[in-house]
Amino acid sequence: MSRGVDAFSQSYAEARGKFHAAAEAAGLDVEPHLHPMLGRDGEVLAMDIVRDGPTDARAVLLISSGCHGVEGYCGSGVQVDLLNDAAWRAATQRSGVAVLYVHALNPYGFSWWRRTTQENVDLNRNFHDFSRPLPRNAGYDEIAHLLVPAQWPPGPEVQAAVLAFIQQHGMVAWQTAVTAGQHEHPQGLFYGGRNPTWSQQTIRQVLRDHGRRCEQAGLDRPAHRLGAQRPWRAHLRLPQRCTGLGPYPRLVGRRGHVDLRRFVHVCAAHRDDVAGRVRGMRAGRVHGHGA
């Protein structure tokens, strides 16, 4: 049984193995959604789903890992630890909340130590209605040639141009232009894609399958961005915990940590009004445009 530090891994294959072992030890089935490509070491890639709780649960808490690929090493460890935590599982069962573990939203990036998917897409910027015009990031268009210059490492003229932009517009404008997401430069940074990625399509299907009877849902950020096409009406909104960028979100708990156990206790005590109770908590954003 992997707990604490032992729940974390040094490779995607090891992380997936620990996740499967934790699910088996808990008596839970793993629902694999196989990725079309292989991993860095030739291993099979998949978005693995484990549901801990009744299929007709009115409230579902979704705990995902690996939206930004390499960040999955942290998220996977948390998921494995929770699956091996008898007290946590007992609390969720008493509350009537079903927990849906999504291991590796972006298994390709997880395995290859990349932030992006195999399409070079920053996954949480891929949740759009692609039948409509995509948002344009004019700020990124202006500096795209500076972010991915024709030669690497960039020469002094590129560095000078970057400094000139920041001096003229400010650091906030630079950061916003870079990180807000863009759909025009496939080789660039924070690229949102021109079509739904494999990960986006797969998590949509998972949510359709597991959310049909759900009335209240705690969703991480990528799932929340399903927008009007999400498969059920999500009443709750939980900020994601981010690995290495910005302050911790402020949602219950001490020192700004998201307290998942508190969420379960709230559901147990106020099953008929979960949404209102959680909205009353002080939910803060991790950062302006998503990790």
C-alpha positions as CSV (number, residue, x, y, z in Angstrom):
1,M,0.0,0.0,0.0
2,S,1.5,3.3,-1.1
3,R,1.0,6.2,1.3
4,G,2.7,9.5,1.7
5,V,6.0,9.9,-0.2
6,D,5.7,6.3,-1.5
7,A,2.5,7.3,-3.4
8,F,4.6,9.4,-5.8
9,S,6.5,8.0,-8.8
10,Q,9.5,8.6,-11.1
11,S,7.8,7.7,-14.4
12,Y,4.4,7.6,-15.9
13,A,4.4,3.8,-16.0
14,E,5.2,3.6,-12.3
15,A,2.5,6.1,-11.5
16,R,-0.1,4.2,-13.5
17,G,0.9,1.0,-11.8
18,K,0.5,2.5,-8.4
19,F,-2.9,3.9,-9.3
20,H,-4.1,0.5,-10.6
21,A,-2.7,-1.2,-7.5
22,A,-4.4,1.3,-5.2
23,A,-7.7,0.8,-7.0
24,E,-7.4,-3.0,-6.8
25,A,-6.6,-2.8,-3.1
26,A,-9.7,-0.7,-2.6
27,G,-11.8,-3.2,-4.5
28,L,-12.5,-0.7,-7.3
29,D,-12.6,-1.2,-11.1
30,V,-10.3,0.7,-13.4
31,E,-11.9,2.0,-16.6
32,P,-9.1,2.6,-19.1
33,H,-9.4,4.9,-22.1
34,L,-6.4,4.0,-24.3
35,H,-4.4,6.8,-25.9
36,P,-3.5,6.4,-29.6
37,M,0.2,6.9,-29.0
38,L,2.8,5.2,-26.9
39,G,4.8,6.7,-24.1
40,R,8.5,7.7,-23.8
41,D,9.5,4.2,-22.8
42,G,7.1,2.5,-25.3
43,E,4.5,2.0,-22.6
44,V,0.7,2.0,-23.2
45,L,-0.9,5.4,-22.4
46,A,-4.4,5.9,-21.0
47,M,-6.8,8.1,-19.2
48,D,-7.8,5.8,-16.3
49,I,-11.0,6.3,-14.5
50,V,-12.0,5.0,-11.1
51,R,-15.3,5.7,-9.5
52,D,-15.6,5.3,-5.7
53,G,-19.2,5.6,-4.8
54,P,-22.7,4.7,-6.0
55,T,-23.7,5.1,-9.6
56,D,-26.8,7.0,-8.6
57,A,-25.0,9.5,-6.3
58,R,-26.5,13.0,-6.4
59,A,-23.1,14.6,-5.8
60,V,-19.9,13.7,-7.5
61,L,-16.4,15.0,-6.7
62,L,-14.0,14.8,-9.6
63,I,-10.3,14.6,-8.8
64,S,-8.1,14.7,-11.8
65,S,-4.3,14.7,-12.5
66,G,-2.1,15.6,-15.4
67,C,-4.0,18.3,-17.2
68,H,-0.6,19.8,-17.9
69,G,1.2,16.5,-18.5
70,V,4.3,16.6,-16.3
71,E,2.3,18.0,-13.4
72,G,0.7,14.6,-13.2
73,Y,3.5,13.3,-11.0
74,C,2.1,15.4,-8.2
75,G,-1.5,14.8,-8.9
76,S,-1.1,11.1,-9.3
77,G,0.6,10.8,-5.9
78,V,-2.4,12.6,-4.3
79,Q,-4.8,10.3,-6.0
80,V,-3.0,7.1,-5.0
81,D,-2.7,8.4,-1.4
82,L,-6.5,9.1,-1.2
83,L,-7.4,5.7,-2.6
84,N,-5.3,4.1,0.1
85,D,-6.8,6.4,2.8
86,A,-9.4,4.4,4.6
87,A,-10.6,7.3,6.7
88,W,-11.1,9.5,3.5
89,R,-13.0,6.7,1.7
90,A,-15.2,6.1,4.7
91,A,-16.0,9.8,4.9
92,T,-17.0,10.0,1.3
93,Q,-19.2,6.9,1.6
94,R,-21.0,8.3,4.7
95,S,-21.6,11.6,2.8
96,G,-23.2,10.0,-0.2
97,V,-20.6,11.7,-2.5
98,A,-19.2,9.6,-5.3
99,V,-15.5,10.4,-6.0
100,L,-14.4,10.1,-9.7
101,Y,-10.7,9.8,-10.0
102,V,-9.3,10.7,-13.5
103,H,-5.7,9.6,-13.7
104,A,-3.8,11.5,-16.4
105,L,-6.0,13.8,-18.4
106,N,-3.0,14.3,-20.6
107,P,-1.1,10.9,-20.4
108,Y,1.2,11.8,-23.4
109,G,2.6,14.9,-21.6
110,F,2.8,13.0,-18.4
111,S,5.0,10.3,-19.9
112,W,7.1,12.6,-22.1
113,W,7.6,15.2,-19.3
114,R,5.8,17.8,-21.4
115,R,3.2,20.4,-20.4
116,T,1.3,20.0,-23.7
117,T,-0.5,17.2,-25.5
118,Q,0.9,15.4,-28.5
119,E,-0.7,18.2,-30.6
120,N,1.3,20.8,-28.7
121,V,-2.0,22.0,-27.2
122,D,-2.2,23.5,-23.7
123,L,-5.1,21.4,-22.6
124,N,-7.1,23.7,-20.4
125,R,-7.2,26.2,-23.3
126,N,-8.7,23.6,-25.6
127,F,-12.3,23.6,-24.1
128,H,-14.1,25.7,-26.7
129,D,-17.0,25.3,-29.1
130,F,-15.0,24.9,-32.2
131,S,-18.0,25.5,-34.5
132,R,-17.7,29.1,-33.5
133,P,-15.0,31.7,-34.1
134,L,-12.1,31.2,-31.6
135,P,-10.9,34.1,-29.4
136,R,-8.0,36.1,-30.9
137,N,-5.0,37.1,-28.8
138,A,-3.7,40.1,-30.5
139,G,-1.1,40.6,-27.9
140,Y,0.4,37.2,-28.6
141,D,0.3,37.9,-32.3
142,E,2.5,40.9,-31.7
143,I,5.2,39.1,-29.8
144,A,4.9,35.5,-31.3
145,H,8.2,36.0,-33.2
146,L,9.9,36.9,-30.0
147,L,8.7,33.9,-28.0
148,V,9.6,31.4,-30.6
149,P,12.4,33.1,-32.6
150,A,13.8,31.6,-35.9
151,Q,17.1,30.9,-34.2
152,W,17.8,29.5,-30.7
153,P,19.2,30.7,-28.4
154,P,17.8,34.1,-29.2
155,G,20.2,36.9,-30.1
156,P,20.5,40.3,-28.4
157,E,18.1,41.9,-30.8
158,V,15.3,39.6,-29.5
159,Q,16.1,40.3,-25.9
160,A,16.1,44.0,-26.6
161,A,12.7,43.8,-28.3
162,V,11.3,41.9,-25.3
163,L,12.5,44.6,-22.9
164,A,11.2,47.3,-25.2
165,F,7.7,45.8,-25.2
166,I,7.7,45.4,-21.4
167,Q,8.9,49.0,-20.9
168,Q,6.2,50.3,-23.2
169,H,3.3,48.2,-22.1
170,G,4.3,46.8,-18.7
171,M,5.0,43.4,-17.3
172,V,1.3,42.6,-16.7
173,A,0.5,43.2,-20.4
174,W,3.5,40.9,-21.4
175,Q,2.3,38.1,-19.1
176,T,-1.3,38.4,-20.3
177,A,-0.3,38.3,-23.9
178,V,1.9,35.2,-23.3
179,T,-0.4,33.2,-21.0
180,A,-4.0,34.1,-22.0
181,G,-3.9,31.4,-24.7
182,Q,-3.9,31.6,-28.5
183,H,-5.1,29.6,-31.5
184,E,-3.0,31.0,-34.4
185,H,0.5,29.7,-33.8
186,P,0.6,25.9,-33.5
187,Q,4.3,25.9,-32.6
188,G,3.9,28.6,-30.0
189,L,3.3,28.8,-26.3
190,F,-0.1,28.2,-24.6
191,Y,-1.6,27.0,-27.9
192,G,-5.2,26.1,-27.6
193,G,-5.6,24.2,-30.8
194,R,-8.0,24.4,-33.7
195,N,-9.9,21.2,-32.9
196,P,-10.8,19.2,-29.9
197,T,-7.8,17.1,-28.7
198,W,-8.0,13.4,-27.8
199,S,-7.9,14.4,-24.1
200,Q,-10.8,16.9,-24.5
201,Q,-13.0,14.4,-26.3
202,T,-12.2,11.6,-23.9
203,I,-12.9,13.6,-20.7
204,R,-16.2,14.8,-22.2
205,Q,-17.3,11.2,-22.8
206,V,-16.2,10.2,-19.3
207,L,-18.3,13.0,-17.8
208,R,-21.3,12.0,-20.0
209,D,-21.0,8.5,-18.7
210,H,-20.6,9.3,-15.1
211,G,-22.7,12.4,-14.8
212,R,-26.1,11.4,-16.1
213,R,-27.6,11.0,-12.7
214,C,-25.6,13.7,-11.0
215,E,-27.3,16.9,-9.7
216,Q,-24.3,18.5,-8.0
217,A,-20.7,18.2,-9.1
218,G,-17.4,19.4,-7.9
219,L,-15.3,19.9,-11.0
220,D,-11.7,20.8,-11.6
221,R,-10.9,23.6,-14.0
222,P,-10.7,21.7,-17.3
223,A,-14.1,20.1,-16.7
224,H,-15.7,23.3,-15.7
225,R,-14.7,24.8,-19.1
226,L,-17.0,22.4,-20.9
227,G,-19.3,25.4,-21.0
228,A,-22.8,25.1,-22.5
229,Q,-22.0,21.6,-23.9
230,R,-21.2,20.0,-20.5
231,P,-23.2,16.9,-20.1
232,W,-25.0,17.9,-16.9
233,R,-25.6,21.1,-15.0
234,A,-22.7,21.7,-12.7
235,H,-23.8,23.6,-9.6
236,L,-20.3,23.8,-8.0
237,R,-17.0,25.3,-8.9
238,L,-13.8,24.3,-7.2
239,P,-10.5,25.9,-8.1
240,Q,-7.7,23.5,-9.0
241,R,-4.6,23.1,-6.9
242,C,-1.6,24.2,-9.0
243,T,1.9,22.8,-8.8
244,G,4.5,25.5,-8.8
245,L,2.6,28.6,-10.1
246,G,1.0,31.3,-8.1
247,P,-0.4,31.3,-4.5
248,Y,-2.6,28.4,-3.2
249,P,-6.3,29.0,-3.8
250,R,-8.3,30.0,-0.7
251,L,-11.1,27.5,-0.3
252,V,-11.8,26.4,3.3
253,G,-8.8,24.7,5.0
254,R,-5.9,26.4,6.6
255,R,-3.1,28.3,4.9
256,G,-5.0,28.5,1.6
257,H,-5.1,24.7,0.9
258,V,-8.2,23.3,-0.8
259,D,-9.6,20.9,1.8
260,L,-11.3,18.0,-0.1
261,R,-12.3,16.3,3.2
262,R,-14.2,19.5,4.2
263,F,-16.1,19.3,0.8
264,V,-17.2,15.8,1.7
265,H,-18.4,16.9,5.2
266,V,-20.3,19.8,3.7
267,C,-22.0,17.4,1.3
268,A,-22.9,15.1,4.1
269,A,-24.4,17.8,6.3
270,H,-26.2,19.7,3.5
271,R,-27.0,17.3,0.7
272,D,-29.9,19.3,-0.5
273,D,-28.0,22.6,-0.6
274,V,-24.4,21.7,-1.5
275,A,-24.1,24.4,-4.1
276,G,-25.2,27.2,-1.9
277,R,-23.0,26.1,1.0
278,V,-19.9,25.8,-1.2
279,R,-20.5,29.1,-2.9
280,G,-20.5,30.7,0.6
281,M,-16.9,29.6,1.1
282,R,-14.2,31.9,0.2
283,A,-13.0,30.6,-3.2
284,G,-10.1,32.4,-4.7
285,R,-8.5,32.0,-8.1
286,V,-5.0,30.5,-8.6
287,H,-4.1,33.1,-11.2
288,G,-5.8,35.1,-13.9
289,H,-5.7,32.9,-16.9
290,G,-5.3,29.3,-15.7
291,A,-2.1,27.4,-15.1
